[in-house]
Amino acid sequence: MGIIAKNMPLVAQQAGVWEGEYVHFDHNHREIDRHQSRLICRLHDSDEEGAILNQSNIYTWADGSREIRFFEGVYNNDRLHIKNDLIDGWTASIDLDETNSTIMVQWVRPGENGFRYYEIITVSEDGQHKNRTWHWYRNNRLFQRTLINESRISHDWQTHDAEEYLHYQPRQIIK
């Protein structure tokens, strides 16, 4: 058993492929964006590969545009620490949750003072669905919320993976 699987089993169980929908709201609860998503969550949790969980988020909009974001978390001190050009933060299971179904994410945006973000992920008992809530703050004020509902389509992320998913690609129309 790897380090992440042993110390953060709920987080390790997120490995696989997830599909869902993101709906973004402003601070007055008005919808400001909606798009589909596919997440490829990869667990590398061995002596050879290290204790790493990385994820590609592939977003698609109704207008045919797509964006890809890549995040890599390295295990240290009971958290997965994530740092790239877009975020600097961590994710961890919430031990206080007696149902063992809650994960928390916290990050800031490098170079953007006063920005912080919190996410709560609640996983269904069967592990096949999850619901996520994001809270976005700037200068101590909530400016946006995001609601996400996702379902697992596969535990086998390798068959759904591609090299292009390992790098950030800004939103653009895909032909």
C-alpha positions in Angstrom: 0.0 0.0 0.0 1.3 3.4 -0.9 1.7 6.5 1.3 -1.3 8.3 0.0 -3.5 5.2 0.0 -2.5 4.5 3.6 -2.7 8.0 5.0 -5.4 9.6 2.8 -7.5 6.7 1.5 -10.5 8.9 0.5 -8.2 11.1 -1.6 -6.5 8.1 -3.1 -9.9 6.6 -4.1 -10.5 9.6 -6.3 -8.2 8.1 -8.9 -10.1 7.5 -12.1 -12.1 9.4 -14.6 -15.0 11.7 -13.6 -17.5 13.6 -15.7 -19.8 16.4 -14.6 -20.9 20.0 -14.9 -19.5 23.2 -13.3 -21.9 26.1 -12.6 -20.4 29.4 -11.5 -22.4 32.0 -9.7 -21.5 35.6 -8.7 -21.8 36.8 -5.1 -25.5 37.6 -5.7 -26.2 34.0 -6.8 -26.6 34.9 -10.5 -25.2 32.3 -12.9 -22.1 33.6 -14.8 -20.8 30.4 -16.5 -21.7 26.8 -17.1 -19.6 24.1 -18.7 -19.0 20.3 -18.9 -16.0 18.7 -17.4 -13.9 15.5 -17.5 -11.3 15.0 -14.8 -8.5 12.5 -15.1 -7.2 11.8 -11.7 -3.9 9.8 -11.6 -2.4 8.1 -8.5 1.3 7.4 -8.5 1.8 6.0 -5.0 4.8 3.8 -4.8 8.5 3.8 -3.9 9.4 4.1 -7.6 7.0 6.8 -8.6 6.7 8.7 -5.3 3.6 9.8 -3.5 1.9 11.9 -6.2 -1.7 12.5 -7.2 -2.2 14.6 -10.3 -5.2 15.7 -12.2 -6.2 17.1 -15.5 -9.4 19.0 -15.8 -10.8 19.2 -19.3 -13.5 21.8 -19.6 -15.8 22.1 -22.6 -18.4 24.8 -23.3 -21.5 24.8 -25.5 -19.7 27.1 -28.0 -17.2 24.3 -28.8 -14.3 25.8 -26.8 -12.1 23.8 -24.4 -9.6 24.5 -21.7 -7.2 22.0 -20.0 -5.7 22.6 -16.5 -3.1 20.3 -14.9 -2.5 20.0 -11.2 0.0 17.9 -9.4 -0.1 17.2 -5.6 2.9 15.8 -3.7 2.3 14.2 -0.4 3.9 15.8 2.7 2.7 16.1 6.3 -0.8 14.5 5.7 -1.6 16.8 2.8 -1.1 16.9 -1.0 0.7 20.1 -1.7 -0.1 21.6 -5.1 2.0 24.4 -6.7 2.0 25.7 -10.3 1.6 29.0 -12.1 -2.2 29.0 -11.3 -2.4 27.8 -7.7 -0.4 27.3 -4.5 -2.3 25.2 -2.0 -3.2 21.8 -0.6 -5.8 19.1 -0.4 -6.6 16.7 2.4 -9.3 14.5 3.9 -11.2 15.9 6.8 -10.7 13.6 9.7 -13.4 15.2 11.7 -16.0 13.8 9.3 -17.2 10.6 10.9 -18.6 9.4 7.5 -15.1 9.6 5.9 -16.6 11.3 2.9 -15.2 14.9 2.9 -12.1 16.4 1.3 -11.0 20.0 1.6 -8.9 22.1 -0.8 -7.4 25.5 -0.1 -5.2 27.6 -2.3 -4.1 31.1 -3.2 -3.2 32.4 -6.6 0.5 33.3 -6.9 1.0 37.0 -7.6 -2.6 37.9 -6.8 -2.6 39.4 -3.3 -5.9 39.0 -1.4 -7.1 36.0 -3.4 -8.0 32.7 -1.7 -10.2 29.8 -2.5 -11.8 27.0 -0.5 -13.4 23.8 -1.8 -15.3 21.1 -0.1 -15.7 17.8 -1.9 -18.3 15.3 -0.6 -18.1 11.8 -1.9 -21.1 9.4 -2.1 -21.0 6.3 0.1 -20.5 4.1 -3.0 -17.6 6.3 -4.2 -19.2 6.8 -7.7 -20.4 10.4 -7.3 -19.2 13.5 -5.7 -20.4 17.0 -5.2 -18.1 20.0 -4.9 -18.6 23.5 -3.6 -16.1 26.3 -4.3 -15.9 29.6 -2.5 -13.8 32.3 -4.1 -12.6 35.3 -2.0 -10.8 38.5 -3.0 -9.8 41.0 -0.4 -11.8 39.2 2.3 -15.0 39.3 0.3 -16.8 36.4 -1.4 -17.0 37.2 -5.1 -18.0 33.8 -6.6 -19.2 30.3 -5.9 -19.0 27.2 -8.0 -21.2 24.1 -7.7 -20.1 20.8 -9.4 -21.8 17.5 -9.7 -19.6 14.6 -11.0 -19.9 10.9 -11.6 -17.1 8.4 -12.0 -17.1 6.8 -15.5 -14.0 4.7 -15.0 -11.4 3.6 -12.4 -9.0 3.1 -15.2 -7.6 6.5 -15.9 -4.8 5.1 -18.2 -7.1 4.2 -21.0 -8.6 7.8 -21.0 -5.4 9.7 -20.8 -3.4 11.6 -23.4 -0.2 13.6 -23.5 -2.0 16.8 -24.3 -3.8 16.6 -20.9 -0.5 17.0 -19.0 -0.1 20.7 -19.8 -2.2 23.9 -19.3 -4.1 24.9 -22.4 -6.1 28.1 -22.2 -9.7 28.2 -23.4 -9.9 28.0 -27.2 -12.2 26.8 -29.9 -11.4 23.2 -30.8 -11.9 22.2 -34.5 
